[in-house]
């Protein structure tokens, strides 16, 4: 996991040497977490060519296994304001929830 102070990331802003240390501690941090695995599901109109799936999507969903042991689940709908997400410890995740695996594999086409 890597942490960076957001205020220090802006080029052309005030010189960090002129910034009070307390301001940096109170500011936001960007936390980078490595993704170890997971699945992304894109809902598109039937017959959409592979190279156009991110242009034609109506829903983007995913479950990502993170380096800190959490499973991040998310859903973003086209035209929505915001997104839904949850982070669950892998050890507390219910195996009864099939998640994305409940959809049939139609990789050969419909």
VEXFI-884315 format. One line per 8 residues: number of its first residue (from 1); their letters; for each residue z, x, y of N, C-alpha, C, O, CB. Coordinates in nm, 4 decimals. Glycine has a CB too. Layout:
<recs>
NUM = a = Z X Y Z X Y Z X Y Z X Y Z X Y; ... $
</recs>
This chain:
<recs>
1 = xxxxxxxx = 0.0000 0.0845 -0.1164 0.0000 0.0000 0.0000 0.0000 0.0899 0.1239 0.0724 0.1893 0.1301 0.1220 -0.0966 -0.0009; -0.0818 0.0534 0.2213 -0.0872 0.1301 0.3461 -0.0533 0.0376 0.4623 -0.0948 -0.0782 0.4654 -0.2278 0.1954 0.3664; 0.0221 0.0899 0.5569 0.0582 0.0141 0.6771 0.0057 0.0865 0.7992 0.0113 0.2091 0.8081 0.2117 -0.0056 0.6873; -0.0456 0.0085 0.8934 -0.0954 0.0643 1.0185 -0.0479 -0.0250 1.1330 -0.0458 -0.1474 1.1204 -0.2518 0.0764 1.0171; -0.0104 0.0365 1.2434 0.0288 -0.0395 1.3602 -0.0976 -0.0923 1.4270 -0.1871 -0.0149 1.4607 0.1129 0.0471 1.4585; -0.1052 -0.2236 1.4463 -0.2254 -0.2858 1.5016 -0.2516 -0.2368 1.6436 -0.3668 -0.2140 1.6805 -0.2122 -0.4387 1.5000; -0.1485 -0.2206 1.7220 -0.1662 -0.1777 1.8608 -0.2323 -0.0403 1.8683 -0.3138 -0.0155 1.9572 -0.0313 -0.1749 1.9332; -0.1981 0.0485 1.7764 -0.2564 0.1826 1.7784 -0.4024 0.1843 1.7314 -0.4729 0.2830 1.7526 -0.1738 0.2756 1.6915 $
9 = xxxxxxxx = -0.4476 0.0768 1.6684 -0.5831 0.0715 1.6157 -0.6875 0.0459 1.7237 -0.8059 0.0711 1.7012 -0.5924 -0.0350 1.5103; -0.6470 -0.0034 1.8400 -0.7430 -0.0358 1.9443 -0.7818 0.0886 2.0232 -0.6985 0.1499 2.0900 -0.6860 -0.1420 2.0378; -0.9094 0.1249 2.0146 -0.9611 0.2406 2.0883 -0.9905 0.1960 2.2306 -1.0454 0.0880 2.2526 -1.0897 0.3002 2.0200; -0.9545 0.2778 2.3253 -0.9794 0.2456 2.4647 -0.8633 0.1731 2.5315 -0.8666 0.1483 2.6520 -1.1027 0.1624 2.4755; -0.7614 0.1394 2.4544 -0.6433 0.0764 2.5123 -0.5554 0.1856 2.5740 -0.5921 0.3031 2.5750 -0.5642 -0.0057 2.4043; -0.4400 0.1453 2.6250 -0.3473 0.2417 2.6839 -0.3191 0.3549 2.5860 -0.3242 0.3359 2.4645 -0.2161 0.1727 2.7251; -0.2898 0.4704 2.6389 -0.2560 0.5874 2.5588 -0.1268 0.5595 2.4825 -0.0259 0.5254 2.5442 -0.2416 0.7142 2.6482; -0.1273 0.5734 2.3476 -0.0051 0.5487 2.2702 0.1123 0.6344 2.3156 0.2276 0.5955 2.2967 -0.0314 0.5736 2.1239 $
17 = xxxxxxxx = 0.0852 0.7500 2.3749 0.1928 0.8358 2.4230 0.2666 0.7696 2.5395 0.3832 0.7993 2.5656 0.1370 0.9727 2.4658; 0.1963 0.6786 2.6094 0.2579 0.6075 2.7215 0.3301 0.4802 2.6771 0.3945 0.4143 2.7587 0.1524 0.5727 2.8249; 0.3203 0.4456 2.5507 0.3788 0.3217 2.4988 0.5206 0.3482 2.4506 0.5476 0.4480 2.3837 0.2925 0.2635 2.3840; 0.6100 0.2578 2.4854 0.7483 0.2671 2.4412 0.7535 0.2474 2.2897 0.6885 0.1570 2.2372 0.8375 0.1623 2.5142; 0.8292 0.3301 2.2195 0.8413 0.3220 2.0733 0.8879 0.1835 2.0309 0.8428 0.1335 1.9278 0.9390 0.4291 2.0207; 0.9763 0.1201 2.1066 1.0246 -0.0139 2.0723 0.9103 -0.1148 2.0685 0.9106 -0.2055 1.9852 1.1310 -0.0592 2.1726; 0.8119 -0.0997 2.1587 0.6966 -0.1900 2.1595 0.6169 -0.1768 2.0297 0.5666 -0.2764 1.9777 0.6060 -0.1610 2.2809; 0.6049 -0.0548 1.9772 0.5303 -0.0325 1.8533 0.6056 -0.0899 1.7338 0.5437 -0.1437 1.6420 0.5042 0.1176 1.8325 $
25 = xxxxxxxx = 0.7374 -0.0793 1.7336 0.8175 -0.1321 1.6229 0.8119 -0.2844 1.6219 0.8097 -0.3454 1.5150 0.9639 -0.0838 1.6334; 0.8095 -0.3463 1.7396 0.8103 -0.4918 1.7493 0.6715 -0.5523 1.7281 0.6605 -0.6723 1.7030 0.8644 -0.5340 1.8843; 0.5673 -0.4731 1.7375 0.4310 -0.5241 1.7243 0.3932 -0.5551 1.5807 0.4737 -0.5388 1.4890 0.3336 -0.4251 1.7810; 0.2697 -0.6002 1.5620 0.2187 -0.6328 1.4290 0.1747 -0.5089 1.3535 0.1358 -0.4080 1.4124 0.1031 -0.7299 1.4394; 0.1820 -0.5190 1.2202 0.1295 -0.4154 1.1323 0.0190 -0.4757 1.0468 0.0275 -0.5914 1.0057 0.2419 -0.3545 1.0434; -0.0836 -0.3977 1.0205 -0.1858 -0.4350 0.9235 -0.1458 -0.3694 0.7921 -0.1277 -0.2477 0.7868 -0.3310 -0.3909 0.9699; -0.1318 -0.4494 0.6848 -0.0897 -0.3987 0.5551 -0.2085 -0.4087 0.4598 -0.2584 -0.5178 0.4323 0.0342 -0.4778 0.5002; -0.2528 -0.2947 0.4105 -0.3648 -0.2881 0.3171 -0.3098 -0.2825 0.1751 -0.2325 -0.1929 0.1414 -0.4558 -0.1646 0.3466 $
33 = xxxxxxxx = -0.3501 -0.3793 0.0913 -0.3035 -0.3879 -0.0468 -0.4251 -0.3771 -0.1380 -0.5221 -0.4508 -0.1203 -0.2246 -0.5211 -0.0727; -0.4212 -0.2867 -0.2347 -0.5334 -0.2683 -0.3257 -0.5454 -0.3863 -0.4215 -0.4450 -0.4413 -0.4668 -0.5177 -0.1378 -0.4041; -0.6689 -0.4243 -0.4517 -0.6986 -0.5295 -0.5487 -0.7293 -0.4621 -0.6815 -0.8199 -0.3793 -0.6904 -0.8184 -0.6200 -0.5016; -0.6529 -0.4980 -0.7855 -0.6695 -0.4361 -0.9169 -0.7634 -0.5142 -1.0071 -0.8134 -0.4601 -1.1057 -0.5359 -0.4218 -0.9841; -0.7877 -0.6381 -0.9756 -0.8757 -0.7212 -1.0570 -0.8742 -0.8628 -1.0052 -0.8047 -0.8940 -0.9085 -0.8341 -0.7177 -1.2047; -0.9507 -0.9482 -1.0694 -0.9508 -1.0880 -1.0304 -1.0873 -1.1507 -1.0436 -1.1802 -1.0932 -1.1004 -0.9020 -1.1025 -0.8900; -1.0965 -1.2708 -0.9891 -1.2180 -1.3494 -0.9988 -1.2434 -1.4203 -0.8670 -1.1500 -1.4665 -0.8014 -1.2090 -1.4504 -1.1141; -1.3704 -1.4288 -0.8284 -1.4118 -1.5060 -0.7115 -1.5106 -1.6103 -0.7610 -1.6021 -1.5780 -0.8368 -1.4751 -1.4143 -0.5991 $
41 = xxxxxxxx = -1.4930 -1.7362 -0.7184 -1.5812 -1.8448 -0.7574 -1.6449 -1.9016 -0.6318 -1.5752 -1.9321 -0.5351 -1.5044 -1.9548 -0.8362; -1.7764 -1.9161 -0.6324 -1.8510 -1.9689 -0.5194 -1.9178 -2.0986 -0.5646 -1.9886 -2.0993 -0.6653 -1.9566 -1.8652 -0.4666; -1.8961 -2.2089 -0.4914 -1.9605 -2.3357 -0.5223 -2.0830 -2.3499 -0.4325 -2.0722 -2.3470 -0.3099 -1.8619 -2.4559 -0.5033; -2.2003 -2.3653 -0.4958 -2.3279 -2.3739 -0.4252 -2.4109 -2.4875 -0.4851 -2.3803 -2.5344 -0.5947 -2.4051 -2.2387 -0.4330; -2.5155 -2.5324 -0.4150 -2.6054 -2.6315 -0.4739 -2.6714 -2.5754 -0.6001 -2.7018 -2.4563 -0.6076 -2.7128 -2.6747 -0.3717; -2.6929 -2.6617 -0.6979 -2.7566 -2.6201 -0.8234 -2.8901 -2.5516 -0.7948 -2.9676 -2.5966 -0.7104 -2.7777 -2.7417 -0.9169; -2.9152 -2.4431 -0.8658 -3.0408 -2.3701 -0.8533 -3.0453 -2.2677 -0.7413 -3.1496 -2.2065 -0.7184 -3.1498 -2.4656 -0.8339; -2.9334 -2.2475 -0.6705 -2.9309 -2.1487 -0.5622 -2.9513 -2.0093 -0.6208 -2.8791 -1.9707 -0.7127 -2.7967 -2.1560 -0.4828 $
49 = xxxxxxxx = -3.0481 -1.9329 -0.5698 -3.0679 -1.7964 -0.6191 -2.9451 -1.7098 -0.5933 -2.8755 -1.7284 -0.4935 -3.1910 -1.7333 -0.5534; -2.9185 -1.6154 -0.6831 -2.8011 -1.5277 -0.6729 -2.7898 -1.4596 -0.5374 -2.6802 -1.4477 -0.4828 -2.8057 -1.4225 -0.7812; -2.9024 -1.4150 -0.4828 -2.8968 -1.3415 -0.3564 -2.8650 -1.4307 -0.2366 -2.8464 -1.3802 -0.1259 -3.0278 -1.2710 -0.3328; -2.8584 -1.5636 -0.2570 -2.8304 -1.6553 -0.1468 -2.6968 -1.7282 -0.1610 -2.6667 -1.8163 -0.0805 -2.9410 -1.7560 -0.1359; -2.6156 -1.6931 -0.2621 -2.4933 -1.7717 -0.2858 -2.3951 -1.7695 -0.1688 -2.3270 -1.8690 -0.1441 -2.4235 -1.7206 -0.4091; -2.3868 -1.6575 -0.0964 -2.2917 -1.6516 0.0151 -2.3486 -1.7154 0.1418 -2.2754 -1.7393 0.2378 -2.2528 -1.5066 0.0434; -2.4778 -1.7425 0.1419 -2.5397 -1.8139 0.2542 -2.5306 -1.9649 0.2346 -2.5275 -2.0397 0.3324 -2.6867 -1.7716 0.2703; -2.5263 -2.0108 0.1091 -2.5335 -2.1539 0.0778 -2.4014 -2.2124 0.0284 -2.3969 -2.3304 -0.0067 -2.6394 -2.1773 -0.0259 $
57 = xxxxxxxx = -2.2952 -2.1347 0.0246 -2.1711 -2.1821 -0.0360 -2.1078 -2.2970 0.0399 -2.1199 -2.3078 0.1619 -2.0733 -2.0696 -0.0458; -2.0395 -2.3834 -0.0358 -1.9593 -2.4892 0.0253 -1.8095 -2.4606 0.0054 -1.7263 -2.5030 0.0856 -1.9968 -2.6273 -0.0348; -1.7768 -2.3885 -0.1022 -1.6376 -2.3519 -0.1285 -1.6341 -2.2104 -0.1844 -1.7167 -2.1737 -0.2679 -1.5703 -2.4525 -0.2273; -1.5384 -2.1316 -0.1380 -1.5127 -1.9970 -0.1894 -1.3683 -1.9960 -0.2381 -1.2761 -2.0210 -0.1606 -1.5383 -1.8852 -0.0792; -1.3486 -1.9668 -0.3679 -1.2148 -1.9639 -0.4267 -1.1951 -1.8309 -0.4957 -1.2918 -1.7636 -0.5314 -1.1937 -2.0814 -0.5261; -1.0713 -1.7935 -0.5144 -1.0468 -1.6699 -0.5864 -0.9037 -1.6541 -0.6311 -0.8118 -1.7170 -0.5785 -1.0847 -1.5547 -0.5023; -0.8874 -1.5685 -0.7295 -0.7573 -1.5232 -0.7764 -0.7668 -1.3721 -0.7890 -0.8457 -1.3201 -0.8680 -0.7162 -1.5914 -0.9133; -0.6861 -1.3024 -0.7110 -0.6902 -1.1570 -0.7081 -0.5567 -1.1007 -0.7550 -0.4512 -1.1455 -0.7099 -0.7241 -1.1060 -0.5668 $
65 = xxxxxxxx = -0.5606 -1.0025 -0.8455 -0.4397 -0.9340 -0.8929 -0.4183 -0.8138 -0.8019 -0.5026 -0.7243 -0.7952 -0.4521 -0.8901 -1.0452; -0.3048 -0.8123 -0.7318 -0.2778 -0.7091 -0.6319 -0.1884 -0.5993 -0.6874 -0.1171 -0.6194 -0.7857 -0.2136 -0.7707 -0.5086; -0.1931 -0.4826 -0.6231 -0.1156 -0.3663 -0.6671 0.0348 -0.3899 -0.6667 0.1073 -0.3211 -0.7385 -0.1470 -0.2487 -0.5798; 0.0833 -0.4846 -0.5884 0.2271 -0.5100 -0.5815 0.2730 -0.6137 -0.6843 0.3873 -0.6591 -0.6782 0.2644 -0.5565 -0.4419; 0.1866 -0.6519 -0.7784 0.2237 -0.7428 -0.8861 0.2052 -0.8902 -0.8556 0.2383 -0.9745 -0.9390 0.3636 -0.7197 -0.9221; 0.1536 -0.9236 -0.7389 0.1299 -1.0631 -0.7040 -0.0113 -1.1063 -0.7427 -0.1035 -1.0249 -0.7484 0.1524 -1.0850 -0.5545; -0.0261 -1.2365 -0.7694 -0.1568 -1.2970 -0.7877 -0.1825 -1.3789 -0.6614 -0.1101 -1.4743 -0.6330 -0.1638 -1.3862 -0.9198; -0.2859 -1.3413 -0.5855 -0.3221 -1.4114 -0.4631 -0.4323 -1.5102 -0.4969 -0.5415 -1.4712 -0.5383 -0.3673 -1.3122 -0.3512 $
73 = xxxxxxxx = -0.4028 -1.6395 -0.4788 -0.5016 -1.7455 -0.5003 -0.5412 -1.7997 -0.3636 -0.4558 -1.8179 -0.2769 -0.4450 -1.8600 -0.5931; -0.6707 -1.8256 -0.3439 -0.7155 -1.8752 -0.2140 -0.8323 -1.9713 -0.2294 -0.9029 -1.9706 -0.3303 -0.7549 -1.7590 -0.1232; -0.8512 -2.0541 -0.1267 -0.9648 -2.1452 -0.1207 -1.0073 -2.1567 0.0245 -0.9253 -2.1825 0.1126 -0.9296 -2.2854 -0.1809; -1.1357 -2.1375 0.0486 -1.1923 -2.1504 0.1824 -1.3102 -2.2470 0.1716 -1.4034 -2.2232 0.0949 -1.2370 -2.0100 0.2411; -1.3061 -2.3547 0.2476 -1.4144 -2.4534 0.2473 -1.5020 -2.4341 0.3704 -1.4519 -2.4098 0.4802 -1.3577 -2.5979 0.2431; -1.6328 -2.4450 0.3514 -1.7275 -2.4320 0.4615 -1.6955 -2.5346 0.5697 -1.6774 -2.6526 0.5400 -1.8726 -2.4493 0.4114; -1.6885 -2.4909 0.6930 -1.6619 -2.5793 0.8052 -1.5154 -2.6079 0.8305 -1.4817 -2.6725 0.9298 -1.7316 -2.7059 0.7843; -1.4276 -2.5615 0.7432 -1.2845 -2.5867 0.7605 -1.2264 -2.4939 0.8662 -1.2793 -2.3860 0.8930 -1.2098 -2.5690 0.6273 $
81 = xxxxxxxx = -1.1174 -2.5383 0.9247 -1.0417 -2.4529 1.0146 -0.9237 -2.3999 0.9342 -0.8308 -2.4746 0.9034 -0.9948 -2.5302 1.1446; -0.9269 -2.2722 0.9003 -0.8209 -2.2144 0.8192 -0.8569 -2.2138 0.6716 -0.9690 -2.2466 0.6327 -0.6919 -2.2901 0.8404; -0.7593 -2.1758 0.5907 -0.7791 -2.1639 0.4465 -0.6471 -2.1916 0.3768 -0.5412 -2.1887 0.4395 -0.8336 -2.0231 0.4082; -0.6537 -2.2187 0.2466 -0.5330 -2.2363 0.1668 -0.5141 -2.1122 0.0813 -0.6110 -2.0567 0.0295 -0.5411 -2.3647 0.0784; -0.3888 -2.0682 0.0665 -0.3617 -1.9547 -0.0208 -0.2190 -1.9606 -0.0714 -0.1333 -2.0266 -0.0126 -0.3870 -1.8224 0.0524; -0.1947 -1.8912 -0.1805 -0.0588 -1.8742 -0.2322 -0.0520 -1.7375 -0.2985 -0.1526 -1.6850 -0.3463 -0.0198 -1.9890 -0.3333; 0.0669 -1.6811 -0.3005 0.0906 -1.5528 -0.3664 0.2061 -1.5730 -0.4634 0.3170 -1.6084 -0.4233 0.1218 -1.4380 -0.2622; 0.1788 -1.5502 -0.5909 0.2759 -1.5752 -0.6968 0.2973 -1.4490 -0.7781 0.2000 -1.3843 -0.8166 0.2298 -1.6905 -0.7875 $
89 = xxxxxxxx = 0.4218 -1.4118 -0.8054 0.4442 -1.2972 -0.8939 0.3778 -1.3229 -1.0296 0.3917 -1.4316 -1.0857 0.5966 -1.2702 -0.9119; 0.3071 -1.2253 -1.0814 0.2387 -1.2408 -1.2096 0.3368 -1.2785 -1.3193 0.3013 -1.3526 -1.4110 0.1651 -1.1121 -1.2470; 0.4603 -1.2284 -1.3114 0.5606 -1.2573 -1.4138 0.6083 -1.4027 -1.4100 0.6609 -1.4523 -1.5096 0.6792 -1.1645 -1.3971; 0.5911 -1.4709 -1.2982 0.6371 -1.6100 -1.2849 0.5224 -1.7095 -1.2912 0.5438 -1.8297 -1.2754 0.7125 -1.6280 -1.1544; 0.4033 -1.6618 -1.3138 0.2865 -1.7481 -1.3165 0.2849 -1.8299 -1.4438 0.3067 -1.7768 -1.5527 0.1584 -1.6662 -1.3040; 0.2594 -1.9576 -1.4307 0.2549 -2.0471 -1.5456 0.1233 -2.0297 -1.6194 0.0162 -2.0388 -1.5594 0.2734 -2.1936 -1.5018; 0.1311 -2.0048 -1.7480 0.0103 -1.9914 -1.8284 -0.0558 -2.1265 -1.8521 -0.1701 -2.1322 -1.8975 0.0425 -1.9250 -1.9617; 0.0153 -2.2365 -1.8215 -0.0419 -2.3699 -1.8394 -0.1512 -2.3959 -1.7365 -0.2387 -2.4795 -1.7592 0.0674 -2.4773 -1.8289 $
97 = xxxxxxxx = -0.1474 -2.3250 -1.6228 -0.2495 -2.3413 -1.5194 -0.3704 -2.2574 -1.5567 -0.3632 -2.1347 -1.5634 -0.1951 -2.3009 -1.3790; -0.4819 -2.3257 -1.5809 -0.6026 -2.2552 -1.6243 -0.6776 -2.1920 -1.5083 -0.7542 -2.0978 -1.5281 -0.6941 -2.3499 -1.6981; -0.6563 -2.2432 -1.3866 -0.7230 -2.1874 -1.2698 -0.8733 -2.1924 -1.2820 -0.9296 -2.2923 -1.3268 -0.6791 -2.0461 -1.2475; -0.9385 -2.0846 -1.2424 -1.0847 -2.0809 -1.2425 -1.1407 -2.0842 -1.3844 -1.2563 -2.1221 -1.4032 -1.1344 -1.9561 -1.1700; -1.0622 -2.0458 -1.4842 -1.1120 -2.0417 -1.6211 -1.1347 -2.1808 -1.6797 -1.1917 -2.1925 -1.7882 -1.0157 -1.9652 -1.7082; -1.0915 -2.2870 -1.6106 -1.1116 -2.4216 -1.6636 -1.2545 -2.4703 -1.6451 -1.2935 -2.5708 -1.7046 -1.0161 -2.5180 -1.5975; -1.3333 -2.4007 -1.5634 -1.4728 -2.4386 -1.5438 -1.5577 -2.3809 -1.6555 -1.5354 -2.2673 -1.6973 -1.5241 -2.3907 -1.4067; -1.6553 -2.4576 -1.7050 -1.7401 -2.4048 -1.8124 -1.8288 -2.2916 -1.7635 -1.8692 -2.2899 -1.6473 -1.8262 -2.5156 -1.8713 $
105 = xxxxxx = -1.8592 -2.1977 -1.8512 -1.9475 -2.0861 -1.8182 -2.0913 -2.1331 -1.8322 -2.1382 -2.1591 -1.9430 -1.9199 -1.9624 -1.9097; -2.1611 -2.1439 -1.7203 -2.3004 -2.1881 -1.7205 -2.3919 -2.0749 -1.6742 -2.4961 -2.1000 -1.6136 -2.3183 -2.3121 -1.6302; -2.3534 -1.9508 -1.7026 -2.4303 -1.8369 -1.6517 -2.5759 -1.8398 -1.6981 -2.6616 -1.7782 -1.6346 -2.3654 -1.7066 -1.6958; -2.6052 -1.9095 -1.8067 -2.7428 -1.9202 -1.8534 -2.8222 -2.0276 -1.7819 -2.9417 -2.0436 -1.8068 -2.7443 -1.9472 -1.9998; -2.7576 -2.1007 -1.6940 -2.8245 -2.2084 -1.6207 -2.7848 -2.3432 -1.6762 -2.7301 -2.3527 -1.7860 -2.9764 -2.1919 -1.6266; -2.8122 -2.4468 -1.6006 -2.7729 -2.5824 -1.6415 -2.8746 -2.6429 -1.7344 -2.8578 -2.7565 -1.7787 -2.7547 -2.6723 -1.5203 $
</recs>
